[in-house]
């Protein structure tokens, strides 16, 4: 399969960086703090802003206080962070100004996770702090495309979680889904589904880029 595009928008956790071990540790610690069922929390947390997860799981608590607790815990925990297979090579083939990170986490955490695994930090990083509505709303991907100077319809979104896939599609982009965190989820909305970036190659053509998905 080949997909033509002008630019690339990457989710962070589960797409560029495999942060599952950290996310699970922090979620279980927070669940124990509040007496919440941890597995139920983990099923909905990935791909959503922390604030939105808190509101869904524990609407009775002080959201600002709990978000601060979770954010601090994640900023202090980098053990087990690894880059997703093939992503370093893939990013090396993209020029600055043609790709951005669009994530549900905060700016400090996004920079920490990228730097912890030695991946480049692009000029444009859209975070939970930049939009009023988190994924699955399309706001973040529309903003990422706008800051790059392209229509979302000319962009490819890389996502691993159903809320992010829905956000990318709602923005008008084509979505490539990774099987890193939700292998059993319904990913039928994606244009392609891959295990990691080892299944991809990209080349320049006269009016943009051609993404090839290997069988």
ChimeraX attribute file (.defattr): number of C-alpha atoms within 10 A of each C-alpha:
attribute: neighborCount
match mode: 1-to-1
recipient: residues
	/A:1	11
	/A:2	14
	/A:3	16
	/A:4	19
	/A:5	20
	/A:6	22
	/A:7	24
	/A:8	25
	/A:9	28
	/A:10	23
	/A:11	27
	/A:12	25
	/A:13	28
	/A:14	24
	/A:15	24
	/A:16	26
	/A:17	22
	/A:18	21
	/A:19	21
	/A:20	18
	/A:21	15
	/A:22	19
	/A:23	21
	/A:24	17
	/A:25	14
	/A:26	19
	/A:27	22
	/A:28	19
	/A:29	16
	/A:30	18
	/A:31	19
	/A:32	12
	/A:33	10
	/A:34	13
	/A:35	11
	/A:36	16
	/A:37	13
	/A:38	16
	/A:39	13
	/A:40	11
	/A:41	20
	/A:42	16
	/A:43	10
	/A:44	16
	/A:45	21
	/A:46	23
	/A:47	26
	/A:48	21
	/A:49	21
	/A:50	22
	/A:51	19
	/A:52	19
	/A:53	19
	/A:54	21
	/A:55	15
	/A:56	13
	/A:57	16
	/A:58	17
	/A:59	11
	/A:60	9
	/A:61	12
	/A:62	11
	/A:63	17
	/A:64	10
	/A:65	9
	/A:66	19
	/A:67	18
	/A:68	13
	/A:69	13
	/A:70	18
	/A:71	16
	/A:72	13
	/A:73	18
	/A:74	18
	/A:75	14
	/A:76	11
	/A:77	16
	/A:78	17
	/A:79	10
	/A:80	11
	/A:81	19
	/A:82	20
	/A:83	20
	/A:84	21
	/A:85	17
	/A:86	15
	/A:87	17
	/A:88	16
	/A:89	12
	/A:90	14
	/A:91	17
	/A:92	11
	/A:93	12
	/A:94	16
	/A:95	10
	/A:96	13
	/A:97	14
	/A:98	20
	/A:99	24
	/A:100	25
	/A:101	23
	/A:102	28
	/A:103	29
	/A:104	26
	/A:105	23
	/A:106	17
	/A:107	15
	/A:108	11
	/A:109	17
	/A:110	23
	/A:111	16
	/A:112	17
	/A:113	25
	/A:114	20
	/A:115	12
	/A:116	15
	/A:117	18
	/A:118	12
	/A:119	18
	/A:120	12
	/A:121	15
	/A:122	15
	/A:123	14
	/A:124	18
	/A:125	22
	/A:126	26
	/A:127	23
	/A:128	20
	/A:129	14
	/A:130	16
	/A:131	16
	/A:132	9
	/A:133	14
	/A:134	25
	/A:135	24
	/A:136	21
	/A:137	19
	/A:138	23
	/A:139	18
	/A:140	27
	/A:141	31
	/A:142	23
	/A:143	19
	/A:144	26
	/A:145	29
	/A:146	12
	/A:147	16
	/A:148	21
	/A:149	13
	/A:150	16
	/A:151	18
	/A:152	28
	/A:153	18
	/A:154	17
	/A:155	28
	/A:156	26
	/A:157	32
	/A:158	28
	/A:159	33
	/A:160	29
	/A:161	30
	/A:162	23
	/A:163	18
	/A:164	29
	/A:165	28
	/A:166	20
	/A:167	24
	/A:168	33
	/A:169	22
	/A:170	17
	/A:171	23
	/A:172	19
	/A:173	27
	/A:174	25
	/A:175	27
	/A:176	22
	/A:177	27
	/A:178	23
	/A:179	18
	/A:180	19
	/A:181	18
	/A:182	16
	/A:183	14
	/A:184	7
	/A:185	11
	/A:186	10
	/A:187	22
	/A:188	11
	/A:189	16
	/A:190	21
	/A:191	16
	/A:192	17
	/A:193	20
	/A:194	17
	/A:195	14
	/A:196	18
	/A:197	19
	/A:198	15
	/A:199	14
	/A:200	17
	/A:201	16
	/A:202	17
	/A:203	12
	/A:204	14
	/A:205	11
	/A:206	6
	/A:207	9
	/A:208	13
	/A:209	19
	/A:210	18
	/A:211	16
	/A:212	15
	/A:213	18
	/A:214	11
	/A:215	7
